[in-house]
Structure formats: structure tokens, C-alpha cells
């Protein structure tokens, strides 16, 4: 900006130089620079600024604010407030300060954003001012992304003798402070070394597992048959005794089976009566046919006499014709005719005799084959007899089955094989259930065990049958126990698919079951701490443990 000057009786200070004014009018160029708005020093010492989820190195910073670069789009809007975490690395330590800042300038080209602190606490202000002043004065400097303090020289040791030496003090006092501190450090050393000794002993000989719990087998009691549930009075937490019925099932299926058996028996009895009637009708029909057959037999026998007389007559005629033929009174053809008549009569007699024999035999045994009706058998007596026998067997079977069903009780008791605690009651009294429906969930109270969960590395240091000590924090007591079962891959089985799957090495996928030697175990679900005897797989550690074990 150019300003016209006037002749004045004083001087003008330009660049710290007094210029005298003359009486002549002269033109002077005066440049006015805008004063700096910064009220504080700006330093480039290392400082990391965290904005949201990103952390950046500050380009420069001071008490008034900071400038960071390398931001990704979109950049914060000018005028917006943001919380910042400013971290100063100082001699291996990170000093973090929290401040609220406002965006005063941003550049899309250089990806830089300038912040102005709008809410900086007294502690943050004092710390930041201390670092800035020491950096400006040279007491601190930045070395490899950290701020370090420059060591100052120490005060030299005086060379003059002590004006008040200890030998010059006439009265000697007890060093109480030194004695107290010595005793304190002596007791502290005993405590530290004792703790270290106990820790080494526990590390070599004991294995402490806090992931253990008292457990018991749980199972469901189901309905033995379809029916209505009665007499169920158990509640959660009750103890059900062995052999005592906990409920009863009205056996609807048994009642239905009895009704079906009665119906089937009645049907079989009706069929038997019907076939017996058919058999009686067939027997009456056979009796009638038997009378007819007897009459036919008597008629056949009467015809036999007639045929025998015809044979005798033909024989006499033939004999007479032979005599006449011999005398020459008859021709040969008349004699041949007489011979043919005799043969025909004999043949008819033989056939009739055979027919009479058949009638006599059929009359005595014909009941097994039916009724002879002319030249063929008729009648269904044998089939009727077989049907009556079959239905008689059916009636006997249905009667026996009905008796067996009636002997069974219509109220089926639900009993337990051992004492158990009730965990959950699923069914309600009076509810109609199907066979196999769950009634209650029980937990065996006589067979509780302690289940400890170990890692794959810890499980190799436990032996089956080894003693262990159980501490119950809820009851503040100790229980002696023995390792009963070790399962290294039990945790690898998936609960849903029942197939093995991978587990992380640090996962507690191994399981150890322990049984109590004499102490009563608490309720299932109680957490406990197990102290196993440690068995080393490494030969060197096993040798050292064995030596220390023999020594102790």
C-alpha cells in the first residue's frame, strides 16, 4: 500500500533508522505487513495425533494447535470440532494428552489439516508448555522419533574439608534409622525368598487348575406308555428315592388293547358259531345222501340176484344148444349166439358185483371224501371241519391274549433305579402324554465327580490314579481325591454333530475326572480348585523333580 508523506517536524522510523524530514515534499513508499497471529511457538518435535481410528505424525505443533498431513479423503470440514489424542514420546514413555480441537484450515491438494485447540485442560497446557519451552531453550531435543532431555553437568565435589566432621562430634548416637531399614530389608528378603521357594516348589511338584467343577450325570425320565399322568408331586430341588414311584401313568394303550382284544374275540366266536352251523348243515346233508346211498346198495344187491339167474339161464340154454348141435338139430350160428349171450350175462354180473363192492366200501368210508352223488363226490364236510378247527384255535388264542392283557395293571408306576435330585420338571400332573415323552430331568446325587478342564500341555503332566487335593472356595474346606479318568480328546467332539473338530492348543479341551476318597462332595455346579501332582515328561526336569522330591 502506498501512502503520501507530508513534511512534518519529526522523524520517521523505518527499519530501526531515524530518517530526518526536510522541508521539501517527498514521496515515500511505506509497506504495512500483517502482524503474526501466532501467540505461541511452533515446534516440529515428534508428536503422534490420533483422529478417530487413524494416527498421524504432526507436521508441527504448539500450545495453540497442530497441523497433520497424509489424511485420506474426505477431509474434515473447516469449523468442525474433533477430539484429538496427542501422544508425546519422551525417553521411551508415551505421554498422551486429550484435547478438543477445531478445524481451521484444510487442503485437498496436500492432504493437510490444521487444528486449533479450543478446550485444553490445565494439566495438558502445563505439560505441553513445559515441552515447548525446553525444546525452544535447548534443554530437550528430538532423536529418532522421540524426545530426550540433554544431560546437564553435575555440581563438582567440593575440595574443602568438612567443617563439621563426624570425628569432631563429641556424642555418638545409635543409628536407629539404619537399623530399622536393615531389619525391614532383612524381613523383606526372607519374605521374597520364601515366596520364590514356594513358587519353585509349586511349579515343580504341583499343578494348580482353577477350571474345575463338581458334576453329576443328568438324564430324563420318560413316560413308559401313552396315558394320563397322575401323582406327580416333585418340585425342582427335591430328592427322589430309589424304588419309590414318582408318578403313575394311566395306561390308555392297555385299555385300548383290551377293548380291541374283546372285539376280536367276539368276532372269532361269531365266525366259529357260523362255521359250526355250516358243518351241521353239511352233516345233515350227508345223512340224507347216506340214506340214498344205502337204498342204492340194496337195489344193486337185488339186481345181483337177477343177473346171477340170467347167467344160469344163459348157461343152461348154451348147454341145451350144444346137445342139439351135436345131434344136428341146430345151426352153428344159433350156438354162437347162445355163447355170446352167456358171455354178456357173465360180464354184466361181474360189473355189477364190482359196483356193489364199491358201494359197500364208499358206504363205510365215504364220509372222508364227501357224498357220492351219482358218479362223482359232492359235499364240503371236510372243509367245514377244517374251518371250525381253525376258528376254534383263533378263539382260544384271543381268549388267552385277553386274559394276559387283563392281568396287566392299568396304572403304570414310574420308578427310579437310584437316588436322584430333581433338576427340572417338564410335565404337569394330569397331562396326557405319549410313550417316550419326558417327565422330569434328574441328576444322580450318589455318583458325583469332580471334572477339571486342562490344556493339551497340562494333561501330559497328570497320571491316572495319582492323588490330588480339592479346595472348595464356597465352603472353605479341603477334600482328598484320586484321578479316575483322563480324556485328552473329549473336548474335540462337537456337541451338535458328535464329530471331532480342531481346538486351539491353549483351549481347555482335555478333561480329567476325579473321585473323592472320603469327603462329601458339594452340590453339582460348585466351582473348585484342583491341585494335581505334577509329572514331567522332560527327562532333565523329571530328574530334578525326583531329586528335590527325595530331598524333601
C-alpha positions in Angstrom: 0.0 0.0 0.0 1.4 3.4 -0.9 0.8 6.4 1.4 1.7 10.1 0.5 4.0 11.6 3.1 3.9 15.2 4.4 6.5 17.4 5.7 6.5 17.1 9.5 8.9 18.2 12.1 9.7 14.8 13.4 11.5 11.8 12.0 10.0 8.5 10.7 11.4 5.2 12.0 11.9 2.9 9.1 13.8 -0.3 9.7 15.1 0.9 13.0 16.7 4.0 11.3 15.7 7.6 12.0 15.2 9.5 8.8 15.1 13.3 9.2 12.5 15.1 7.3 13.2 18.1 5.1 11.1 20.9 4.1 10.6 19.6 0.7 7.7 17.4 -0.1 8.9 13.9 -0.9 7.1 10.6 -1.9 7.9 7.6 0.4 6.7 4.0 -0.1 5.6 2.5 3.3 4.8 -1.3 3.3 2.5 -2.4 6.1 2.8 -6.2 6.9 0.0 -8.0 8.6 1.1 -8.9 12.2 1.6 -12.6 13.0 -1.5 -14.2 14.6 0.5 -16.9 16.3 0.7 -16.4 20.1 2.8 -19.4 20.8 5.9 -21.2 19.4 5.5 -23.9 16.8 7.9 -26.9 17.1 8.5 -29.9 14.8 9.4 -32.3 17.5 7.8 -35.8 17.2 4.1 -36.0 18.3 1.5 -38.5 17.2 -2.1 -37.4 16.8 -5.0 -39.8 16.8 -8.1 -38.6 14.9 -10.9 -41.2 15.0 -9.4 -44.6 14.2 -6.3 -43.2 12.4 -3.0 -42.0 13.9 -0.7 -39.4 12.1 2.6 -37.7 12.8 2.1 -34.0 13.4 3.9 -31.7 10.9 4.2 -29.1 13.6 2.5 -28.3 16.9 2.3 -25.8 19.7 0.1 -24.6 22.5 -2.3 -23.1 20.0 -2.9 -26.2 17.8 -1.2 -28.6 15.4 -1.0 -29.5 11.7 -1.2 -33.0 10.3 -0.8 -34.4 6.8 -1.4 -37.6 4.9 -5.1 -37.8 5.6 -7.4 -39.8 3.3 -10.5 -38.3 1.7 -12.9 -36.9 2.8 -11.1 -34.3 4.9 -12.8 -32.8 7.9 -14.8 -29.7 7.3 -13.5 -26.3 8.3 -15.1 -25.3 11.6 -16.0 -28.8 12.8 -14.9 -29.9 16.3 -13.0 -33.2 16.8 -11.5 -34.9 19.9 -7.7 -35.5 19.5 -5.3 -37.7 21.4 -1.8 -36.2 21.3 1.0 -38.6 22.3 4.5 -37.3 23.1 7.2 -39.9 23.0 9.6 -38.9 25.8 12.6 -41.1 26.6 10.8 -44.5 26.0 7.5 -43.4 27.5 4.4 -42.2 25.8 2.6 -39.2 27.3 -0.9 -38.9 26.0 -2.9 -35.7 26.2 -6.6 -35.4 25.2 -7.9 -32.2 23.7 -10.8 -30.8 21.7 -9.8 -29.1 18.5 -11.5 -27.1 15.7 -10.5 -27.4 12.0 -9.3 -24.0 10.9 -7.7 -24.9 7.5 -7.7 -27.9 5.2 -6.1 -28.5 1.8 -7.3 -31.2 -0.7 -4.0 -30.9 -2.7 -1.6 -31.5 0.2 -4.0 -33.6 2.3 -3.2 -31.3 5.3 -5.5 -30.2 8.1 -4.7 -27.5 10.7 -6.4 -27.7 14.1 -6.8 -25.1 16.8 -7.1 -26.3 20.4 -10.4 -25.0 21.8 -10.6 -27.0 25.1 -7.2 -27.8 26.6 -7.0 -28.6 30.3 -4.6 -27.1 32.8 -2.6 -30.3 33.1 -2.3 -30.7 29.3 -1.4 -27.0 28.9 1.3 -27.2 31.6 2.8 -30.3 30.1 2.8 -29.0 26.6 4.2 -25.6 27.6 7.0 -27.4 29.5 8.0 -29.5 26.5 7.8 -26.5 24.1 9.9 -24.2 26.4 12.5 -26.9 26.9 12.6 -27.6 23.2 13.0 -23.9 22.4 15.6 -23.4 25.1 17.6 -26.4 24.0 17.1 -28.5 27.2 15.3 -31.1 25.1 15.8 -32.4 21.5 14.3 -35.0 19.2 16.4 -38.1 18.4 15.0 -40.9 16.2 11.3 -40.1 16.7 11.5 -39.5 20.4 12.1 -36.5 22.7 15.1 -36.8 25.0 16.5 -34.4 27.7 20.0 -33.1 27.3 22.1 -34.0 30.4 23.3 -31.0 32.4 26.6 -31.1 34.2 26.6 -32.1 37.8 27.8 -30.0 40.6 31.5 -30.7 41.3 32.5 -32.2 44.6 33.9 -29.6 47.0 37.7 -29.9 47.7 37.5 -28.1 51.0 37.4 -30.2 54.2 34.1 -30.7 56.1 33.9 -28.0 58.7 32.0 -30.4 61.0 33.5 -33.9 60.6 32.0 -36.9 62.3 35.2 -37.4 64.4 34.7 -33.9 65.8 31.3 -34.7 67.2 31.7 -35.5 70.8 28.5 -37.5 71.3 27.8 -40.7 69.2 24.2 -41.7 68.7 22.6 -45.0 67.8 21.9 -45.3 64.0 18.3 -46.1 64.6 17.2 -45.4 61.1 19.9 -47.6 59.6 18.9 -50.5 62.0 15.2 -50.2 61.2 15.9 -50.1 57.5 18.2 -53.1 57.8 15.7 -55.1 59.7 13.0 -54.1 57.2 15.1 -55.2 54.2 16.1 -58.4 56.0 12.4 -59.3 56.7 11.5 -58.3 53.1 14.3 -60.6 51.8 13.1 -63.5 53.8 9.6 -63.0 52.5 10.7 -62.7 48.9 13.0 -65.7 49.1 10.3 -67.7 50.9 7.8 -66.8 48.2 10.2 -67.7 45.5 11.0 -71.0 47.1 7.3 -71.8 47.5 6.7 -70.8 43.9 9.5 -73.0 42.6 8.2 -75.9 44.7 4.7 -75.5 43.4 6.0 -75.1 39.8 8.0 -78.4 40.0 5.7 -80.6 42.1 2.2 -79.2 41.9 -0.2 -78.3 39.1 -3.0 -75.8 40.1 -6.2 -75.9 38.0 -8.9 -73.5 38.8 -11.2 -74.5 35.9 -12.9 -77.4 37.7 -16.4 -78.1 38.8 -18.4 -80.7 40.7 -20.6 -82.5 38.2 -23.1 -85.4 38.1 -24.8 -87.3 35.3 -28.1 -85.9 34.2 -30.9 -87.9 32.5 -34.5 -87.6 31.5 -37.3 -89.8 32.9 -39.8 -90.6 30.1 -43.3 -91.9 30.1 -43.3 -95.7 29.7 -46.7 -95.7 27.9 -49.2 -93.4 26.4 -51.7 -92.2 29.0 -52.6 -89.5 31.6 -50.0 -88.5 34.2 -51.2 -88.7 37.8 -49.5 -88.4 41.2 -46.5 -86.2 40.1 -45.7 -84.0 43.1 -42.0 -83.4 42.6 -40.5 -79.9 42.5 -37.1 -78.6 41.5 -34.5 -79.4 44.1 -36.4 -82.4 45.6 -34.6 -85.7 46.1 -36.3 -88.7 44.6 -35.7 -92.0 46.4 -34.8 -95.2 44.5 -37.6 -97.7 44.0 -40.4 -95.2 45.1 -42.8 -94.3 42.4 -42.6 -90.6 41.5 -45.7 -90.7 39.3 -48.3 -93.0 37.7 -49.4 -93.3 34.1 -53.0 -94.3 33.3 -52.3 -96.9 30.6 -54.7 -95.8 27.9 -53.0 -98.0 25.4 -53.7 -101.1 27.6 -57.3 -100.2 27.9 -57.5 -99.7 24.1 -55.7 -103.1 23.6 -58.2 -104.8 25.9 -61.1 -103.4 24.0 -59.6 -104.4 20.7 -58.9 -107.9 22.1 -62.5 -108.2 23.3 -63.8 -107.2 19.9 -61.5 -109.6 18.1 -62.6 -112.4 20.5 -66.3 -111.7 19.8 -65.7 -111.7 16.0 -63.8 -115.0 16.3 -66.6 -116.5 18.4 -69.2 -115.4 15.8 -67.2 -116.9 13.0 -66.8 -120.2 15.0 -70.6 -120.4 15.6 -71.3 -119.7 11.9 -68.9 -122.4 10.7 -70.2 -124.9 13.2 -73.7 -124.2 11.8 -72.3 -124.8 8.2 -70.8 -128.1 9.5 -74.1 -129.2 11.0 -75.9 -128.4 7.7 -73.3 -130.4 5.8 -73.7 -133.3 8.3 -77.4 -133.3 7.8 -77.0 -133.3 4.1 -74.5 -136.2 4.3 -77.1 -138.1 6.4 -79.7 -137.7 3.6 -77.2 -138.7 1.0 -76.2 -141.7 3.1 -79.8 -143.0 3.1 -80.0 -142.6 -0.6 -76.7 -144.5 -1.0 -78.0 -147.3 1.3 -81.1 -147.7 -0.9 -78.9 -147.7 -4.0 -76.8 -150.5 -2.4 -79.9 -152.6 -1.6 -81.1 -152.2 -5.1 -77.8 -153.2 -6.5 -77.7 -156.3 -4.4 -81.2 -157.2 -5.6 -80.0 -156.7 -9.2 -77.1 -159.1 -8.5 -79.6 -162.0 -7.9 -81.3 -161.2 -11.2 -78.0 -161.1 -13.1 -77.0 -164.4 -11.5 -80.3 -166.0 -12.6 -79.6 -164.6 -16.1 -76.2 -166.2 -16.2 -77.6 -169.5 -15.1 -80.3 -169.4 -17.7 -77.8 -168.5 -20.4 -75.6 -171.4 -19.3 -78.5 -173.9 -19.4 -79.5 -172.6 -22.8 -76.0 -173.0 -24.1 -75.7 -176.5 -22.8 -79.0 -177.5 -24.4 -77.9 -175.9 -27.7 -74.7 -177.8 -27.6 -76.6 -181.1 -27.3 -78.9 -180.2 -30.1 -75.9 -179.1 -32.2 -74.2 -182.3 -31.6 -77.3 -184.2 -32.7 -77.5 -182.0 -35.8 -80.7 -180.2 -35.0 -79.2 -176.6 -34.6 -77.1 -174.5 -36.8 -73.7 -173.2 -35.6 -74.8 -169.6 -35.6 -77.6 -170.3 -33.1 -74.9 -171.9 -30.9 -72.6 -168.9 -31.3 -75.5 -166.6 -30.3 -76.1 -168.6 -27.1 -72.4 -168.4 -26.3 -72.4 -164.6 -26.8 -75.4 -164.2 -24.6 -73.7 -166.3 -21.8 -70.6 -164.1 -22.0 -72.6 -160.9 -21.9 -74.5 -162.1 -18.9 -71.3 -163.0 -17.1 -69.8 -159.6 -17.9 -72.8 -157.8 -16.7 -72.7 -159.9 -13.5 -69.0 -159.1 -12.8 -69.5 -155.4 -13.4 -72.5 -155.4 -11.1 -70.5 -157.2 -8.4 -67.7 -154.6 -8.7 -70.3 -151.8 -8.5 -71.8 -153.4 -5.4 -68.4 -153.7 -3.8 -67.7 -150.0 -4.5 -71.0 -149.0 -3.0 -70.3 -151.0 0.1 -66.8 -149.5 0.5 -68.0 -146.0 -0.1 -70.8 -146.5 2.3 -68.4 -147.4 5.1 -65.6 -144.8 4.2 -67.3 -142.2 2.1 -67.6 -139.6 4.9 -63.9 -138.8 4.4 -64.3 -137.9 0.7 -67.8 -136.4 0.7 -71.1 -137.6 -0.6 -71.2 -139.8 -3.7 -73.8 -138.2 -6.0 -74.2 -140.5 -8.9 -70.7 -141.0 -10.4 -69.0 -138.1 -8.5 -68.4 -136.9 -4.9 -70.1 -133.8 -3.6 -70.3 -132.1 -0.2 -68.0 -129.7 1.9 -67.8 -131.6 5.2 -64.0 -131.8 5.3 -63.6 -128.1 4.5 -66.2 -127.2 7.2 -64.4 -129.3 9.7 -61.1 -127.5 8.9 -62.7 -124.1 9.2 -64.3 -125.0 12.5 -60.9 -126.2 13.8 -59.2 -123.0 12.6 -61.7 -120.7 14.2 -61.6 -122.7 17.4 -57.9 -122.1 17.6 -58.4 -118.4 16.9 -61.0 -118.2 19.7 -58.6 -119.9 22.1 -55.7 -117.5 21.1 -57.9 -114.4 21.5 -59.1 -115.7 24.9 -55.6 -116.2 26.2 -54.4 -112.8 24.9 -57.4 -111.1 26.6 -56.6 -112.8 29.9 -52.9 -111.7 29.7 -54.0 -108.1 29.0 -56.4 -108.1 31.8 -53.7 -109.3 34.2 -51.6 -106.2 33.5 -52.1 -103.1 35.7 -53.9 -100.2 34.2 -51.8 -97.8 36.4 -48.1 -98.0 35.5 -45.7 -96.7 38.2 -42.7 -94.6 37.2 -39.7 -95.5 39.5 -36.0 -94.7 39.6 -33.0 -97.0 39.8 -31.0 -94.8 42.2 -31.4 -91.7 44.3 -31.5 -88.6 42.2 -32.1 -84.8 42.6 -34.8 -83.1 40.6 -33.2 -80.6 38.2 -36.3 -79.7 36.1 -40.0 -80.7 36.0 -41.2 -80.9 32.4 -44.6 -82.5 32.5 -47.6 -81.4 34.7 -49.9 -83.6 36.8 -53.0 -84.6 34.8 -51.4 -84.1 31.4 -51.9 -86.7 28.7 -48.5 -87.9 27.3 -47.3 -90.1 24.6 -44.9 -93.0 25.2 -41.4 -91.7 25.5 -42.4 -88.1 26.4 -40.0 -86.5 29.0 -41.4 -86.1 32.6 -38.5 -84.8 34.7 -34.8 -84.2 34.4 -32.9 -85.8 37.3 -29.3 -85.7 38.5 -27.7 -88.6 40.2 -26.8 -87.5 43.8 -24.9 -90.6 44.7 -22.4 -90.5 41.9 -20.9 -87.0 41.9 -17.5 -86.5 40.4 -15.1 -83.6 40.0 -14.4 -82.6 36.4 -11.3 -80.5 35.7 -10.6 -79.0 32.2 -6.9 -78.8 31.2 -4.9 -77.7 28.2 -3.2 -80.2 26.0 0.1 -79.3 27.6 -1.2 -79.7 31.2 -2.9 -83.0 30.5 0.5 -84.7 29.8 1.6 -83.9 33.4 -1.3 -85.8 35.1 -1.3 -89.5 35.8 -4.3 -91.8 36.3 -4.6 -92.9 39.9 -2.4 -90.1 41.3 -3.7 -88.3 44.4 -5.0 -84.7 44.3 -6.3 -82.2 46.7 -9.5 -80.3 46.1 -10.2 -76.9 47.6 -13.9 -75.8 47.8 -13.9 -71.9 48.0 -17.6 -71.8 48.7 -17.2 -73.9 51.8 -13.6 -73.2 52.7 -12.6 -76.8 53.0 -10.2 -79.4 51.5 -11.1 -82.8 50.0 -8.7 -85.6 49.2 -9.4 -87.1 45.7 -7.9 -89.5 43.2 -7.7 -89.2 39.4 -10.2 -91.6 37.9 -10.3 -90.9 34.2 -8.2 -88.8 31.7 -9.6 -87.9 28.3 -7.4 -85.9 26.1 -9.7 -85.6 23.1 -13.1 -85.3 24.8 -13.2 -81.6 24.1 -12.6 -82.2 20.4 -16.1 -83.7 19.9 -18.6 -81.2 18.6 -21.8 -81.1 20.8 -24.1 -80.9 17.8 -22.5 -83.1 15.1 -20.8 -85.5 17.5 -17.7 -85.4 15.3 -14.1 -84.4 16.1 -13.0 -80.9 15.3 -9.9 -78.8 15.8 -9.3 -76.9 19.0 -6.7 -74.3 19.7 -3.6 -75.5 21.7 -4.4 -73.1 24.6 -8.1 -74.2 24.7 -9.0 -76.4 27.7 -10.2 -79.3 25.6 -8.8 -82.1 27.8 -10.9 -83.4 30.7 -10.0 -85.2 33.9 -12.5 -86.8 36.3 -11.7 -87.2 40.0 -13.4 -89.2 42.7 -13.5 -88.3 46.4 -11.6 -90.5 48.8 -13.9 -89.9 51.8 -15.1 -86.3 51.9 -18.7 -85.4 50.8 -18.8 -83.5 47.6 -20.9 -80.4 47.4 -23.8 -79.9 45.0 -23.1 -80.2 41.3 -22.1 -76.9 39.7 -19.9 -75.8 42.6 -16.6 -74.5 41.4 -13.4 -76.0 43.0 -9.7 -75.7 42.6 -7.7 -78.9 42.0 -4.0 -79.4 42.9 -2.5 -82.2 40.9 0.8 -83.9 41.5 2.9 -82.8 38.5 4.7 -85.4 36.4 7.3 -84.1 34.0 7.7 -85.6 30.5 11.2 -84.0 30.1 13.9 -86.2 31.4 16.0 -83.4 32.9 13.1 -81.8 34.7 11.9 -85.2 35.8 15.3 -86.0 37.2 15.5 -82.6 39.1 12.0 -83.0 40.4 12.7 -86.5 41.6 15.9 -85.4 43.3 14.2 -82.5 45.0 11.3 -84.7 45.9 13.6 -87.2 47.6 15.4 -84.4 49.4 12.2 -83.0 50.7 
